[in-house]
């Protein structure tokens, strides 16, 4: 719900928006992304998909080096799992 507050180890966050998204393969796969805000730390996302929660924080674009199938950030390499065009199904906020 908009305005809801949650507490993380580094402080409280407020939900200021959310949207429901999906991709289609053999069927539709849905997830929800909640936009969180803190006056000191700015914006971040809380993603709920298949019963799992993921907290996503922004990083400066200049800190990421990308190739076709991977990305590097602060000495770590991340491989692309899959690629699809997502559809926005609903927006709040």
N, C-alpha and C positions, 0 to 999 in steps of 0.2 A: 504494500500500500504506500502511496506517496506520503512522504513525511515520516515514515517509520524510521526508527533509529536502531542501530545495532552496534555492539561493542566488539572491537578486535583488540589484540594485545597492544597495538599502537594508538588506540583511541576510538572514539565514537564516530560513526559515519551515518549520514542521512540519505535515504532513498529519494532522489529527485526526479527519476524517470525510469521507465522500463520498456522493453519491447520483446515481443515474441517473434522468433525467426524459425525458418525451416529450410531444409534441403530435401530434394527428392531423388531417390535412387530407385530401388524396388518398391519403396513406399515413402511417405513423408516422415522425416525425422525432425522433431521440434526441440527447441531449447529457449530459455528466457534469460535475458541480460538486464541486470539492474544497474542503473547509473547511480553511483554513490558520490557524496561530496563531504569534504571536511575543509573548514576555512584555512587551516594551516597547510594541509597536504594536497588540496585540490581534488581532482576527479579520479575515479577508478571504477572498475566494473566488478560485479559479482555475478557469475554465470551459473545457472542451474540447468543441468542436462542429465537425463537418465539417473536421477537420484544422487548425482554428484555435484558438489559446489566447487567453483574455482574462482579465486580472487585474482584479478588482473590489474596490474599497475602499468601506467605508461612509462616508456623510456624515450630519451631523446633520439630522434631518427638518425642522427649522426653517430650514435653508439652501435648501430646495427649494420653489419655488412651482409648483403644478400646475394645468393646465386639462384639458379633455376629451381633447385631442389633442397636448399638449406639456407640457414641464416646463422650468423655468429654474433654473440653478444658477450662482452666481457670475458673472452677466452673460452666460452662454451659454444658448441655447435649444436644446432637444432635442425632436425630433418623434417621435411614436409610429410605429413601423414596422408593427407588427401586434399583434393581441391574440388570445390563446387561453388556454384553461385547460389547464395542464400536469398530467400524471399522474406521480406518483413510482413508478418501477419497481423500484428497489432502494436500500437504505440500508446503509452500513457506518459504524460508529463510535458 
